Amino acid sequence: MDSRARRALTPDQADLLRQIPSVDELLAQPRLAALAQRVDRELLVEVTRSVLADLRGRIAGEGTARVALDSSSLEECIASLVERILASSLEAVINATGVILHTNLGRAPLSGAAAEEIRLSATNYSNLEYDLEAGARGKRDVHVAQLLERLTGAEAAIVVNNCAAAVLLVLAALAKGGEVIVSRGELIEIGDGFRIPEIMAQSGAVLREVGTTNRTRIVDYENAISENTRLLLRVHPSNFTITGFAEKPSMEELVELGRRAGLPLVEDLGSGCLVDLSSAGIAEPTVRQSVNAGVSIVMFSGDKLLGGPQAGIIAGQKELVSRVRRHPLFRALRVDKLTTAALAATLGAYLRGAVDEIPALRMIRMSVQEIKRRAENFLRELTPELPLGEVEVEITDGSSLAGGGSTPTQSLPTKLIRIASARYSASQFEQRLRRAPAGTPVIARVEEDRLILDLRTVFPEQEPALLKTLAAVLR
């Protein structure tokens, strides 16, 4: 506090300022002295100084009427602030929204096998880039490449940190300085404001738009091909749909054009569906369909419909994938040992035909009857815990979503638990669940002034915690 501010203080304010204990005095108090034994002293000193500076400012700004000087309160404030700083802000939540691949909640949850492989890789040395047979340096690609090749039918495959990175890398390696032809109807924006044209500009490739937003024909691509053309790009609209007066070339037409013109056809498939999910109500093209159709390179995500960790997978013709791998950006964008371990375990489940081991696919394939049975059992457990006459609960028909920027017009039939409280509005109820002072935070939906829970996205082992949190919030 400067001298001019000091001269403006009242006698009572000046007296309060003199009573403020020093940092050393506070740190000598039992609670903070004990805290100093288990945290870095510099952090404790920094927080203490910050709390005291705030107190001085309040005294000078608000006077004595609203400032109570209490040593125990100061200790509590300092200790609480230190604990908040040290606490992890990333925590587990219960996803009761019914959105399976919820981008804000981390997209696909990993299987137990994938989590165990991460633990083993994280706590041990591994042969990540070591060839045990040859006793020499190897390549990290081998741990997932063969699995991806078997599952997709591609000649080769590599992995980077997400699908946007895969698009960036492929364009930089195969089309820098040249033109890439893409339909105007496929110039999409992905999450958080990232757009295909912007990613293309960063790669050094030149965008050549053809057709219109709703209608593009094969002749539009043909007429745009020149000596500067390097690639034909097809972008699967996994997060939106165009209906009505719309048209676009088939995959077969684009493949044939690419062959005649001697140009690779590259596809951003986005959602990364590896198996046919039509029996579960999800109609999404698979990676193998694109590869079998003759697409040169397919790029897709690891944490969407594939159900694994965040990753961008590049699969296709060996010569082209090799060119992409040799690009300097590959090293900057490659994945670490933990992603490699989780992806390998997830792909292994596909090869074993054990897709229900993958949580996202198990949720997608869950029947309405199973969800209804779980909801009925859950309400039987919950009802005795609720205050009499204050809560209305019912099970109704509803819809779940795949989410994660995939299957935008498709939904899955489900059973919803609808809750109304006489004490709280639906928005207040949702907020109390989300902030859960005791227990696991619950993320739910609000519709028509009712709190909505969809057990499709709640793990069965989470139901006791969900019940406990609901009961605590509604009491």
N, C-alpha and C positions, 0 to 999 in steps of 0.2 A: 504494500500500500504506500503510495507516494506521500510526500510531506503535505501537499495541499489537501489531500483527502483526510489525513490525520487531523489537520486544523479544523475541519468541518465536523468532526465527531462530537457528539454530546458527551457529557461526563459519564453517563451510564454506559454508553457504547465503548468508551475508552476503558472503563473498568472491566467490562466483559472481555475485551481483547486481552487485557493483562492476565485474566484468569485462564485463558486457553493454555492447556498443558503443552509442553514441548514434545517433539517427536520422541526423544529418548525417554521422557517420562511415560508416555503412552506405551511404548514398546516394552517397558519394564512391568506393565500390568500383567497379572497371571494369564489371562486368556491370550493376549497378543504374544507374550513370552513363549507360551506353549505352541502357538501358531508358527512362531519363528523357528521352531525346531524341525518343522516339516516343509517349509516353503523357503524360497530364496529370500534372503534378508533385503536385498535391493528392491524386490517387488513390494515387500511389506513397507519399507521406508517410503517408496514412491506413492503408494496408495495412502499412507498416513498423511504425507504432506499434501496430497490432493484434497483429502477430507478436511484438513485444517484450513487450507486456503479457501475452500468453499464456505466453511463456517465463518471465516473472517469477512468474506464478501457478503454473507447474509446479515451479519451484525452491522456492517457499514451501510448496507442497502435498505434493510428492513427495520433497523432500530432494535430495541430490547424487547418489544412487546411479543414478537413472534419467534424469538430465538431462546431456547432453553439450553443452558450449558450443563451437560451431564457427562461425566467421565465414562460411566458404564454405557451410555448411549453411543458415545464416540467409539468405544471398543467394539460394540455390536455393529456399528456402521462399517468400520474398517474391516472387521473379520468377514462380514457378509459380502462386502465388495471383493475381497480377495478370493473368497470361495466362488463367487460368480465368474471371476476372471479365469480361475483354474478349471471350472466345470466345462465339460465339452458342450458346445452348442449344437452338435450333431447328435441327435438321439432317435431311438426307435419310436415309431408311432403305430397306432392301429389304423389301417386304412379301411374304413367302413363306407367309402363312397361308391363302391361298385365299379370304379374305373381301374381296370387291371394294370395297365401300363401307365400309371399316373406320373407324368414327367416331374411334377413338383415334389413327389414323394419317392423319387429314385428309380422310377420305371420298374423293370423286372426284378423281383426278389430272386436271389440265388437259391439253388438247391442245397440241401445239407452236404451232398458230396462235393459241390463246388466250394462251399465254405470250408470244408475240411482240407481240400487241396490248397486253398489260400493259406490256411493256418500252417500246413506243412511247409509250403514254399517260403512263408514269411519267417518262420522260426528255424529254418535250416538252410545250409548251402544246397545248391541244386545244380544239375547239369544244364542250366538254361542255355548257355552257349559253349557247351563242352561235349565233344563226341566221345562217349565212354568206350566205344569200340575201337576208335583210332587213337585215343589218348591225345587228342589235339583239339584246337578250337573248332567249334561247330557254329551252327546258325540257330537262332531262337525260333525261326519259322517252322522248323520241323515238327515241333510239338503239337501244332494245330493244322499244318498244311495238309497232311495226308487225310486227316479227319474231314476237313472241308472239301477236299477233292472227292472223297467217296460220297459225301452227302449231297454235293451239288452237281457232280459230273464234270466239274471244271478240270483243266489240265494243271493248273497251279493256283495257289492262293497265298496272300499275305494279309497281315492285320496291322491297322494303325488305331489311333485312339478314339475316333468316332467317324460317323459316315460323312460328315462335312469335310473332315480331314482327308478321307478317302477320295472324295470328289476333287478336292484341291490338288492332291498329289497326282492323281491320274491325269488331270488337265495340264498340270505343270510339266509332267514327264512326256506326254504324248502330243500336246497341242500348243506349247508356248510359242508365241509369235505368229501362230496361224489361226484360222477361223474354226469355230465349232458351231455347227448348225443345230438349232433347237427350236421347237415350236413355241410361239408366244403363249399358248395355253399351258405350257409346262414350266414357265419361269416363276417357280413357286418361292414362297417365303417359308423358311422352317422356323424352329423355335427361337425366341428372344430376338426377333427382328433380322435374322440372317437370311439373305436372299441369294438365290442361285446366280444372278448376274454379278453380284458383288464378289462371291467366291470365285467365279470365273475370272473377273478382273484381277484378283490377287494372284491367280495362277499364271498370268501373262498371256492367256488365250484371248482371242477376240470373239465376242458374241455375235453370231449372225442369226437374227430372229427371222422366222418364216411363219406364214399363215396368219391367222387371227386368234383372238382369245378362245373362241368357241369352235372354230373350224380350221383344220390344217389337213392338206392332202399330200400324198406322196409326190405329186408334181411340184409342190412348193419346195420340197427338199431338193429334188432334181435340178430345178432352175437355179438354186442358190449355190450349187457345187461349182467351185472354181479351183485354180491352181493353188490357192491359199488355204483351201479346206483341209483340215487335219482329222476331224472326227465328226461323226453324227452322234448327237446326245439325245437319249430318251429319258425323261424323268417321270417316274410313276407318281401320280398325284395321291400319295398315301394320306395326306391330311386335308383334302378337299375333293369335291367332285363337280363336274360340269354336266348338266343334264339338259334335255330339251333339244334345241336346234344345234347339235354338236356333232363333230366328226374328227377323227384322227386316223392316221395310217395304222395298219395292223403291224404287229411285230414282224411277221413274215415279209411284209412289203419292205420294211426298213432294212431287214437283214439282206434281202435280195439286192436292194439298192446299194448297200454297203459293199457287197461282193462285186457288183458290176463296176462300181466307181473305185474299187480298191481302197475303201475307207473303213476303219474300224467303227463298229456300232457299240457305243458305251451306254450302259443303263444304270441310272440311280434308282435302285429298287426300294430303298428306304427301309421298309419294315422288316425285311429279312425273314420271311416265312419259309421254313424248310420242309414243312409237311402240309398236306391237304387238310384244311380245317373246315371244309364245307359241311361235314356231318355235324359239326358243333354250331353251325350258323354263321361262320366267317368265310367269306369268299375273297380270298387274297391270292394273287399269283405267287408261285413258289420260285425260288432261285433256280432250281433245276429246270423248270419250264423255260426260263430265259436262256440258260446255257444250252439246252437241247435245241432251242429254236435257232441257235447260231449267233447269239449276242457275243461280241468279242470280250467284253469285260463287264461284270456286274458288280455294283457296289451296294452294300447294305449294312444295317446296324446290328450290333450284337445284343443290345438290351431292349429290343422291342419284341416282335413275335418270335424271335429266336429264343428269348428267355434267358439270356446269359448276361455277362458283364458289359459295361459300356465299351464299345469297340466299333471300328469301321473295317469291314471285310472287303477285300478286293479279290475277286475270283474270275478266272477266264483263261484265255489262250496263254500258253507258257511264254512265248516270245514277248508278248506285250506286258505280262505281269513282271517278267524279268527286267524289262526296260523301266518299269515303274519302280521296282525295288532298287535299282541302281541310282535313282535320283537322290541328290543330297537331302531333300526334304524328308525322305523315308526315315532316316535316323532321328530327325527332330520329332517325328510324329509316331514313332513305333511304340508299342505297349511294353509294360514292365512284366516282371515274373508273376505278379499276382493276377493280373488280367489273363495272362497266358494260362495259368493254372486253372482259373475259373472257367475260361472258355473251353479248354480241353475236356474238363469234367462235364460240362453241359453238352458238348458235341458227342461225348461218349454215351450219354443217355439216349440220344437219338439213334446211334448205331446199334445200341442194345435193344431198341424198340421199347424203351422205358420212358416214353415222353411224359407220363404222369409224375415222374420224379421231378420234372421241371415245374416249379410253382405256377408260373404264368400260364402254361399250357393246361395244367390241371384245373386252374380256375376257369379257363375258357371252356373246357370240356365238361365242367360240372353241370349236372342235370338240375332242372327246376325242382324235381322231386327231392333231390338231396338237400337243396337249399331250403325248401319248405320244411323238411324234417328237422334240420338244424335250427331254423327260426322258431318252430314250435317248442322244441326242447329248451331253447334259450329263454323264451318267454315264461315257461314253467319255472325256470330257476330265478328269473328276474322279478316276477310278480310279487312274491312274498317280501321282497326287499323294498317295495315302493310304498310311499305314504298313501294311506287310504283316501280315496276320493279326490286325489290331486293329479293323477296321471291317467291318460288314456293311451292304450297301446293296441295296435292291430297289425295283422299281416295282410298285405295287399300285393297284387300283381305289379310288376315294374320291369325296368330294363337296366342291364349292366352294359358297360362299354369296354372295348378293348383298350382304347386310349393310346397315348404315346405317339400321336400323329399317324395313326393307322386306322383303316376301315372307317372313314368319317361318316358314312351313311348307314352303317350296320350296327346292330345292337343285339344283345343276348337276353332272352326272357329270363326273369328272375322273380324272387319273392322278396318284398321289402318289409321291414319293420318300421311302422310309422308311430311316432310318439308325440303326444301333446301334453304340456305341463300347465297346470293352473297357476303355478308360481312364476314360471319364466316363459317369455316368448320363445319362439323357435330359434331366433338369432341369438338370444341370450343363452339358451341351452347349448347351442352349437359352440359358442365362445367358451362356456364353462368346460365343456368336454375337451376342447382344443387346448385349453390352458391348464387342465387337470393338475391342481396343486399337489395331489397325492395319487400316484399311479401313472400309467402310461397315457400320453396324450392320444385322443381319439379324433380322427378327421372324418366328419360326416357331411351329409347334404341337407339343405333346407328346401322344402317345396310346399307351397300352399300353407305356410305357417305351421308346418309339421317337421320335426326332425326325422330324417330318413337314414336308416341303417341297412346296408346290403351285405349280408354275410358271405357273399361270393368272394370278396376280397379280404375277409377276416380269416386268418389261420385258425383251425379248430382249437389249437393250443392257446390261442389268444382270448378265447371266449370268456374264461374266468376273469381275466384282467378287465375285459370290456364290461362284464357284468358288475364288477366291483366299482369301476369308475362311474358307470351310469347310476348305480345305487347311491354312491357318495354325492354325486352332483344333484340328484333329485330329492335328497332328504332335506 
